[in-house]
Amino acid sequence: MDDLTQLRAVEIGEYIVENRTTVRVAAKVFGISKSTVHKDVTERLKIYSPDLCRRVKKILEKIEAKLNA
């Protein structure tokens, strides 16, 4: 993976953490598909920034729990 992919994954992860938002919203903000955002924050962040990946996962789980409540 190239540096731009790494940078994008980290930027998206930081955006989700800072704004406590969904994959769908992040995809719209960054102008990319939900699938790409999901892959960036679940697979690529594990490699580039494991701590950020854990924080993103916690936020997305909380959002999902609220939606399913």
C-alpha positions in Angstrom: 0.0 0.0 0.0 1.2 3.4 -0.8 1.7 6.5 1.4 -1.6 8.1 0.2 -3.6 5.1 1.2 -1.9 5.1 4.6 -2.6 8.8 5.1 -6.2 8.5 4.0 -6.8 5.6 6.4 -5.4 7.6 9.3 -7.3 10.8 8.3 -10.6 8.8 8.1 -9.9 7.1 11.4 -9.2 10.5 13.1 -12.3 12.0 11.6 -14.5 9.2 12.9 -13.0 9.5 16.4 -13.1 13.3 16.6 -16.7 13.5 15.2 -18.0 10.2 16.6 -19.6 9.5 13.2 -20.5 6.6 11.0 -18.8 5.0 8.1 -21.6 6.3 5.9 -21.0 9.9 6.9 -17.2 9.6 6.6 -17.6 8.2 3.1 -19.7 11.2 2.1 -17.2 13.7 3.7 -14.2 12.1 2.0 -16.0 11.4 -1.3 -15.2 7.7 -1.4 -17.3 4.5 -1.0 -18.5 3.1 2.3 -16.6 -0.1 1.3 -13.3 1.8 1.1 -13.9 3.6 4.4 -14.7 0.3 6.0 -11.6 -1.4 4.6 -9.5 1.6 5.6 -10.7 1.6 9.3 -10.9 -2.1 9.8 -7.9 -3.6 7.9 -5.5 -0.9 7.0 -5.5 0.9 10.3 -4.6 -2.3 12.1 -1.3 -2.1 10.2 -0.7 1.6 10.3 -2.1 2.7 13.6 -3.4 -0.1 15.8 -4.4 2.2 18.7 -6.4 4.4 16.4 -8.0 1.3 14.9 -9.2 0.2 18.4 -10.6 3.6 19.1 -12.5 3.7 15.8 -13.8 0.2 16.5 -15.2 1.2 19.9 -17.0 4.2 18.4 -18.5 2.3 15.6 -19.6 -0.4 18.0 -21.3 2.2 20.2 -23.1 3.7 17.2 -24.3 0.3 16.1 -25.5 -0.5 19.6 -27.5 2.7 19.7 -29.0 2.0 16.3 -30.0 -1.6 17.4 -31.4 -0.5 20.7 
